[in-house]
Amino acid sequence: MEKKSIGIVIALIIAVIVVIFIFFQSFKTKEVPSEEGTQKEELVYPSITPDEVVLSFYNWYLAPDNALPSENYKTHPSLTDRFKNAVSIEIAEKTLENKDHFVCSTDLPIEISTGSVTVTDERANVVVNSTLSDVEMISFIAELDLMEDKSAWQINNVVCFIKGI
């Protein structure tokens, strides 16, 4: 009988060890959510940078027949629909007192260049330096948004502040 009880005890010990082994193995095989799932997807930006979009738009805008009062800006792909609508409303309501909504002055600049560029996630700010004459220069900020499909930057707003030289 003693051999039978020793055999039962050994069988029970082996069974307990197997159960414990299986129990701990189940923790190892469970999929633990990786940090990748909780991190934001890394953005891959378009090859045309925000400052290039701004320069392209202003080179087009300052060409003959494109500046206000022309409504050609409504067809330009570098502007968001929201911004086009806002400009149309401001023109209708005459809220900028004869200032051009795109260059922040009453006169068109003779030269445009870009200054600092700040990119954060899906937004960008570009400082635009505008030469109005040999003695007058102003700067303003063009705000850009990354399109929903992340294929291009578009100008979403122009924030006027005057910084003289």
C-alpha positions as CSV (number, residue, x, y, z in Angstrom):
1,M,0.0,0.0,0.0
2,E,2.8,2.2,0.8
3,K,4.1,2.0,-2.8
4,K,0.7,2.8,-4.1
5,S,0.4,6.0,-2.0
6,I,4.0,7.0,-2.9
7,G,3.0,6.6,-6.6
8,I,-0.2,8.6,-6.1
9,V,1.8,11.4,-4.4
10,I,4.4,11.4,-7.2
11,A,1.6,11.5,-9.8
12,L,0.0,14.4,-7.9
13,I,3.3,16.3,-7.7
14,I,3.9,15.8,-11.4
15,A,0.3,16.9,-12.2
16,V,0.8,20.0,-10.1
17,I,4.1,20.8,-11.8
18,V,2.5,20.3,-15.3
19,V,-0.4,22.6,-14.3
20,I,1.9,25.3,-13.0
21,F,4.1,25.0,-16.1
22,I,1.0,25.3,-18.4
23,F,-0.2,28.3,-16.3
24,F,3.0,30.2,-16.6
25,Q,3.4,29.3,-20.3
26,S,-0.1,30.9,-21.0
27,F,1.3,34.2,-19.7
28,K,4.2,34.0,-22.0
29,T,2.2,33.3,-25.1
30,K,-0.5,35.9,-24.5
31,E,0.0,38.9,-26.8
32,V,0.9,41.9,-24.8
33,P,0.0,45.2,-26.6
34,S,3.2,46.7,-27.9
35,E,4.1,50.3,-27.5
36,E,3.9,50.6,-31.3
37,G,0.1,50.4,-31.0
38,T,-0.1,53.3,-28.6
39,Q,2.4,55.5,-30.4
40,K,1.4,57.9,-33.1
41,E,2.1,56.9,-36.6
42,E,5.2,58.6,-37.7
43,L,4.3,61.2,-40.3
44,V,6.0,61.1,-43.7
45,Y,5.9,64.6,-45.0
46,P,5.4,65.5,-48.7
47,S,8.5,66.2,-50.7
48,I,7.5,69.9,-51.2
49,T,8.2,71.7,-47.9
50,P,5.9,74.3,-46.3
51,D,8.3,77.2,-47.3
52,E,8.4,75.9,-50.9
53,V,4.5,75.9,-51.0
54,V,4.5,79.5,-49.6
55,L,7.0,80.7,-52.2
56,S,5.3,79.0,-55.0
57,F,1.9,80.5,-54.0
58,Y,3.3,84.1,-53.7
59,N,5.3,83.8,-57.0
60,W,2.0,82.9,-58.6
61,Y,0.0,85.5,-56.7
62,L,2.3,88.4,-57.5
63,A,2.2,87.6,-61.3
64,P,0.0,90.0,-63.3
65,D,-3.8,89.5,-62.9
66,N,-3.6,87.1,-60.0
67,A,-3.6,89.5,-57.0
68,L,-6.8,90.9,-55.5
69,P,-9.3,92.2,-56.6
70,S,-9.0,89.2,-59.0
71,E,-10.8,86.1,-57.7
72,N,-8.1,83.8,-59.1
73,Y,-7.0,82.8,-55.6
74,K,-10.2,80.6,-55.4
75,T,-8.7,78.2,-57.9
76,H,-5.2,77.9,-56.4
77,P,-4.5,74.4,-54.9
78,S,-2.1,75.8,-52.3
79,L,-5.0,77.3,-50.3
80,T,-7.4,75.4,-48.2
81,D,-11.1,75.7,-48.9
82,R,-11.6,77.1,-45.4
83,F,-9.1,79.9,-46.1
84,K,-10.6,80.7,-49.5
85,N,-14.0,81.0,-47.8
86,A,-12.6,83.2,-45.0
87,V,-11.0,85.5,-47.5
88,S,-14.2,85.8,-49.5
89,I,-16.1,86.7,-46.4
90,E,-13.5,89.3,-45.3
91,I,-13.6,90.8,-48.7
92,A,-17.4,91.0,-48.7
93,E,-17.4,92.5,-45.2
94,K,-14.4,94.7,-45.9
95,T,-12.9,93.8,-42.5
96,L,-9.2,94.4,-43.4
97,E,-9.6,98.1,-44.4
98,N,-8.2,97.8,-48.0
99,K,-5.3,95.6,-46.9
100,D,-4.5,92.7,-49.2
101,H,-5.5,89.5,-47.3
102,F,-2.5,87.6,-48.6
103,V,0.3,90.2,-48.2
104,C,-0.9,92.1,-45.1
105,S,-0.5,95.6,-46.7
106,T,-2.2,98.0,-49.1
107,D,0.6,97.7,-51.6
108,L,1.9,94.5,-53.3
109,P,5.5,93.6,-52.4
110,I,8.3,93.8,-54.9
111,E,9.9,90.8,-53.4
112,I,8.9,87.9,-51.1
113,S,11.2,85.5,-49.2
114,T,10.7,83.1,-46.4
115,G,12.2,83.2,-42.9
116,S,11.9,80.7,-40.1
117,V,9.8,77.5,-40.6
118,T,8.2,75.6,-37.7
119,V,6.6,72.2,-38.3
120,T,4.7,70.4,-35.6
121,D,2.8,67.3,-36.6
122,E,0.3,68.3,-39.2
123,R,0.7,72.1,-39.0
124,A,3.4,74.5,-40.1
125,N,4.2,78.2,-39.7
126,V,6.3,80.0,-42.2
127,V,7.5,83.6,-41.6
128,V,7.2,85.5,-44.8
129,N,9.4,88.6,-45.4
130,S,7.9,91.0,-47.8
131,T,9.8,93.9,-49.3
132,L,7.5,96.8,-50.2
133,S,10.1,99.3,-51.2
134,D,13.8,100.1,-50.7
135,V,13.0,101.3,-47.2
136,E,9.9,99.3,-46.1
137,M,9.7,95.7,-45.3
138,I,7.1,93.8,-43.4
139,S,6.8,90.2,-42.1
140,F,3.8,88.0,-41.6
141,I,3.1,84.4,-40.9
142,A,1.6,81.9,-43.3
143,E,0.0,79.0,-41.4
144,L,-0.2,75.7,-43.3
145,D,-2.0,72.4,-42.7
146,L,-1.1,69.0,-44.0
147,M,-3.9,67.7,-46.2
148,E,-6.0,64.9,-44.8
149,D,-4.3,62.4,-47.2
150,K,-0.9,63.8,-46.2
151,S,0.0,64.4,-49.8
152,A,0.6,68.1,-49.7
153,W,0.8,71.2,-47.5
154,Q,-1.8,74.0,-48.0
155,I,-2.0,77.5,-46.7
156,N,-4.8,77.7,-44.1
157,N,-4.3,81.3,-42.9
158,V,-2.2,84.4,-43.0
159,V,-1.6,86.1,-39.7
160,C,-0.7,89.7,-40.2
161,F,1.7,91.4,-37.8
162,I,3.9,94.2,-38.8
163,K,7.6,94.0,-38.2
164,G,9.4,96.9,-39.8
165,I,13.1,97.0,-40.6
